[in-house]
């Protein structure tokens, strides 16, 4: 689960190429960046991944413009690396 969460968060798209997750859609649409992921954060839920979003006031305008134009998620280096390494390992398994 921990390995799949970053990839799903960064790459799962819904209608109009926006993030599938409505919470991600809200925060990213309001200029936040995906800062960190915590797998198994809520053990009362079947899937308990918690995401921390960061509102960097020096980048709000840039993040908003990027997301509005491209629907590309802004994420921390750690989150991008986790998503990329999960994608790579999934490709290598095929």
C-alpha positions in Angstrom: 0.0 0.0 0.0 2.7 2.4 0.9 4.5 1.9 -2.4 1.3 2.4 -4.4 0.0 5.5 -2.7 2.3 8.0 -4.3 1.8 6.6 -7.8 -2.0 6.6 -7.4 -2.0 10.1 -6.0 0.2 11.6 -8.7 -1.1 9.7 -11.7 -4.8 8.7 -11.1 -6.9 11.1 -13.2 -10.6 11.6 -13.3 -12.7 13.7 -15.7 -10.9 16.4 -17.5 -7.5 15.0 -16.5 -7.9 16.4 -12.9 -6.9 14.3 -9.9 -9.2 11.4 -9.2 -9.1 12.2 -5.5 -11.5 15.1 -4.7 -9.4 16.1 -1.7 -6.3 16.4 -3.9 -8.3 18.2 -6.5 -9.4 20.8 -3.8 -6.0 21.4 -2.3 -4.1 21.4 -5.6 -6.7 23.6 -7.2 -6.0 26.1 -4.3 -2.3 26.1 -5.0 -1.0 23.6 -2.5 1.7 21.1 -3.3 1.7 17.5 -2.2 4.2 17.5 0.6 4.3 14.1 2.2 2.4 10.8 2.4 1.7 8.6 5.4 0.6 5.1 4.7 -1.6 3.3 7.3 -2.3 6.6 9.0 -5.9 5.8 9.8 -6.3 2.1 10.8 -10.0 2.5 11.2 -10.3 2.9 7.5 -9.7 0.1 4.9 -7.3 2.4 3.1 -5.6 4.8 5.5 -3.2 6.9 3.5 -2.9 10.5 4.8 -1.5 13.2 2.6 0.0 16.5 3.9 -0.5 19.5 1.6 1.8 22.5 1.9 0.7 26.0 1.0 4.0 27.8 0.2 2.9 31.5 -0.1 5.9 32.3 -2.3 4.7 29.8 -4.9 0.9 30.0 -4.7 0.4 32.0 -7.9 2.9 29.7 -9.8 1.3 26.5 -8.5 -2.2 27.7 -9.3 -1.3 28.7 -12.8 0.5 25.4 -13.5 -2.4 23.3 -12.2 -5.0 25.4 -14.0 -3.2 25.1 -17.4 -1.8 21.6 -17.3 -3.5 19.8 -14.3 0.0 18.8 -13.4 0.4 18.2 -9.7 3.0 20.1 -7.8 4.8 17.8 -5.3 7.8 17.6 -3.0 10.9 15.9 -4.3 10.2 13.0 -1.9 6.7 12.4 -3.3 7.8 12.7 -6.9 10.7 10.2 -6.3 8.3 7.8 -4.5 5.8 8.0 -7.4 8.5 7.6 -10.1 10.2 4.6 -8.3 6.8 2.9 -8.0 6.1 3.4 -11.7 9.5 2.1 -12.6 9.2 -1.0 -10.4 5.7 -1.7 -11.8 7.1 -1.5 -15.4 10.0 -3.8 -14.5 7.6 -6.5 -13.2 5.9 -6.7 -16.6 
